Amino acid sequence: MAWKYWNKSDDDESMYDIGFSDSDPDEKGGPQSYVYKMQQQKFELFKLQNPENFDVKFEIEGKILYASKFDLIAVSQTMNSWLSDRWTTKDQSVIIETYTFDIFYQFLCFIYSGGCELTKENIFEIIDVAEFFDLQHLKDFCETFLMQKKSEIVNNENIFDMVDVAEKYSLTKFVKFLYCKIADGLDELFENESFLKVQKSYLLRLCQDTIDATPQEIFSASIVVMGFLKKSFENSVSKINSSIGIFGQIRFPAFLS
């Protein structure tokens, strides 16, 4: 909803929108285009890292990053708690130990610009920092990256680990993709040793998720569970046969013969 400003005169009455309108965000001269331009100016100021322009100081790996308290608490309730007078004092550095300097820098870049540098190497760390600071827009940004790069990131060796990560951070689109990929590649997955490492909790979730699922999804889930049981059984039989072979080579003392 736009904010309205009334300019009344004896001759006419005109109204001006001074907030967001229903116009195209990219429309030249539209309110959102001006907001974007001003945000980019703030981002350029952030990259300069001049201490005189900021009122919050973070220390990560012995390095300092400056930011504005208003910009941080406006998008993150966690930051609001962190930067409250109860937890910090003026000129005191906020120590960051959980994340590397680069990860936290990318996090701040997103707050100031709406984007950051994502790679296959840093994507899950940035998802974690987005989850911790409750920044849903950053999580959505990361999930879009995952969906675009899914063929490069997901393979039969790591697909079940990916399911755990996707469910942990509630990446719903990515979870759905992973389930479909599992269902489509069952034969290959059954032959992969990583299949035996699937956590029982995952199989239970898979079964529980079928309560409101379609018949096709239920069938896929059933096949995955049966495949796991079949592979586990074959693995157990193989170990038993191996043990029998070992026992056959043992020479027992004569009095036991």
C-alpha positions in Angstrom: 0.0 0.0 0.0 1.4 3.4 -1.0 1.7 6.3 1.4 -0.3 9.3 0.4 0.6 13.0 0.6 -2.1 15.6 0.1 -1.2 19.0 -1.3 -4.3 21.2 -1.0 -4.8 24.6 -2.6 -7.8 26.8 -3.4 -7.7 25.9 -7.1 -7.2 22.2 -7.1 -6.4 19.1 -5.0 -3.6 16.8 -6.1 -2.3 13.7 -4.5 1.3 12.3 -4.6 2.4 8.8 -3.8 5.6 8.9 -1.7 5.8 5.2 -1.1 5.7 2.0 -3.2 3.0 1.8 -5.9 1.7 -0.9 -8.1 3.9 0.2 -10.9 6.6 -2.1 -12.4 9.6 -2.2 -10.0 12.0 -1.8 -13.0 10.0 1.0 -14.6 12.2 4.0 -15.2 11.3 6.7 -12.7 9.2 4.4 -10.6 9.5 4.6 -6.7 11.2 1.2 -6.5 13.8 2.1 -9.1 14.8 5.0 -6.9 15.0 2.8 -3.8 17.2 0.4 -5.7 19.6 3.2 -6.8 19.8 4.5 -3.2 20.4 0.9 -1.9 23.3 0.5 -4.4 24.8 3.8 -3.0 24.6 2.4 0.5 26.3 -0.8 -0.7 29.1 1.2 -2.3 29.5 3.0 1.1 29.5 -0.4 2.9 32.3 -1.7 0.7 34.5 1.3 1.5 34.4 0.2 5.2 35.0 3.7 6.6 34.6 3.4 10.4 33.2 6.9 10.6 30.1 5.9 8.6 29.0 3.0 10.8 28.0 2.3 14.4 28.5 -1.5 14.6 31.9 -3.3 14.5 32.2 -7.0 14.0 35.4 -8.9 14.6 35.9 -12.2 12.7 39.2 -14.1 12.5 41.1 -11.0 13.7 39.6 -8.8 11.0 37.0 -6.0 11.3 33.8 -5.4 9.4 31.7 -2.3 9.9 27.9 -2.0 9.4 24.9 0.1 10.4 22.8 -1.0 13.3 19.6 0.2 11.6 20.2 -1.8 8.4 20.9 -5.0 10.4 18.0 -4.9 12.9 15.6 -4.0 10.1 16.0 -7.4 8.5 17.0 -9.7 11.4 15.4 -10.2 14.8 18.5 -12.1 15.9 20.6 -9.1 15.1 18.1 -6.9 17.0 18.7 -9.0 20.0 22.5 -9.1 19.5 22.8 -5.4 19.2 20.5 -4.4 22.0 22.0 -2.4 24.8 21.7 -5.4 27.1 24.3 -7.3 25.1 26.6 -4.6 23.6 28.1 -1.4 24.6 29.2 1.5 22.5 32.5 0.9 20.6 32.5 -2.8 21.7 33.2 -5.3 18.9 30.8 -8.1 18.3 32.8 -11.2 18.1 31.8 -13.7 15.4 33.4 -17.2 16.0 30.9 -19.5 14.2 31.6 -18.2 10.7 34.6 -17.3 8.6 35.3 -13.7 7.6 34.3 -14.4 4.0 31.0 -16.0 4.9 30.0 -13.2 7.2 31.1 -10.6 4.6 28.9 -12.2 2.0 26.0 -12.2 4.5 26.4 -8.5 5.0 26.8 -7.9 1.3 23.3 -9.5 0.8 21.8 -7.2 3.5 23.2 -4.2 1.7 22.7 -5.2 -1.9 20.2 -8.1 -2.1 22.9 -10.4 -3.6 26.2 -12.1 -2.7 28.8 -14.4 -4.3 27.6 -18.0 -4.0 29.7 -21.0 -4.9 29.4 -24.8 -4.6 31.9 -24.5 -1.8 30.2 -21.8 0.4 26.5 -22.3 -0.4 25.7 -24.4 2.7 27.6 -22.2 5.1 25.7 -19.2 3.8 22.4 -21.1 4.2 23.4 -21.8 7.8 24.2 -18.1 8.5 20.8 -17.1 6.9 19.0 -19.6 9.1 20.8 -18.5 12.2 20.0 -14.8 11.6 16.5 -15.6 10.4 17.0 -14.0 7.0 14.5 -15.8 4.8 15.3 -13.7 1.7 18.9 -15.0 1.8 17.7 -18.6 2.2 15.4 -18.1 -0.9 18.3 -16.7 -2.8 20.5 -19.7 -1.9 17.8 -22.2 -2.8 17.4 -20.6 -6.2 21.2 -21.1 -6.7 20.9 -24.7 -5.6 18.1 -25.3 -8.1 20.1 -23.7 -10.9 23.3 -25.7 -10.1 21.6 -28.9 -8.9 23.2 -31.1 -11.6 26.7 -29.9 -10.5 26.0 -30.2 -6.8 23.9 -33.4 -6.3 25.2 -36.9 -7.2 24.5 -40.4 -6.1 27.2 -40.2 -3.5 25.8 -37.2 -1.6 22.1 -37.2 -2.4 21.0 -38.5 1.0 23.2 -36.0 2.8 21.6 -33.4 0.6 18.2 -34.5 1.7 19.2 -34.1 5.4 20.5 -30.6 4.7 17.5 -29.5 2.7 15.1 -30.8 5.3 17.1 -29.2 8.2 16.8 -25.8 6.6 13.3 -26.2 5.1 14.4 -25.8 1.5 11.1 -27.1 0.2 11.8 -26.8 -3.6 15.2 -28.5 -3.2 13.7 -31.3 -1.1 11.1 -32.0 -3.7 13.7 -32.1 -6.4 15.8 -34.6 -4.4 12.9 -36.9 -3.7 12.1 -37.0 -7.5 15.8 -37.6 -8.3 15.8 -40.5 -5.8 12.7 -42.0 -7.3 14.0 -41.7 -10.8 17.4 -43.2 -10.1 16.6 -46.1 -7.8 18.6 -48.8 -9.7 21.8 -46.8 -9.5 21.3 -45.8 -5.9 20.7 -49.4 -4.8 24.1 -50.3 -6.2 25.8 -47.4 -4.4 27.4 -48.2 -1.0 26.3 -44.8 0.3 22.7 -46.2 0.2 23.6 -48.4 3.2 24.5 -45.3 5.2 21.0 -43.8 5.0 19.8 -42.9 8.5 16.8 -44.8 9.8 15.3 -41.4 10.7 15.3 -40.5 7.0 13.4 -43.7 6.1 10.9 -43.0 8.8 10.4 -39.4 7.6 10.0 -40.8 4.1 7.2 -43.1 5.3 5.6 -40.4 7.4 5.6 -38.0 4.5 3.4 -40.3 2.5 0.4 -39.7 4.7 -0.8 -36.8 2.5 1.2 -37.9 -0.6 0.0 -39.0 -4.0 -0.1 -42.7 -5.0 3.0 -42.2 -7.1 4.9 -40.6 -4.2 3.8 -43.4 -1.9 5.0 -46.0 -4.5 8.4 -44.2 -4.8 8.8 -44.0 -1.0 8.0 -47.7 -0.7 10.5 -48.7 -3.4 13.2 -46.7 -1.6 12.5 -48.4 1.7 12.4 -51.8 0.2 15.6 -51.2 -1.7 17.3 -50.2 1.5 16.1 -53.4 3.2 17.1 -55.5 0.3 20.6 -53.9 0.1 21.0 -54.3 3.9 20.1 -58.0 3.7 22.5 -58.6 0.8 25.2 -56.9 2.8 24.5 -59.0 5.9 24.6 -62.2 3.9 27.9 -61.2 2.3 29.4 -60.6 5.8 28.1 -64.0 7.0 29.5 -65.8 4.0 32.8 -64.0 4.6 32.8 -65.1 8.2 32.1 -68.7 7.2 35.0 -68.6 4.9 37.3 -67.4 7.7 36.1 -70.0 10.1 36.8 -72.7 7.5 40.4 -71.7 7.5 40.9 -71.8 11.3 42.8 -74.8 12.7 41.4 -75.9 16.0 43.5 -77.7 18.6 43.5 -81.5 18.3 41.5 -82.1 21.5 38.6 -80.0 20.1 38.5 -82.0 16.9 
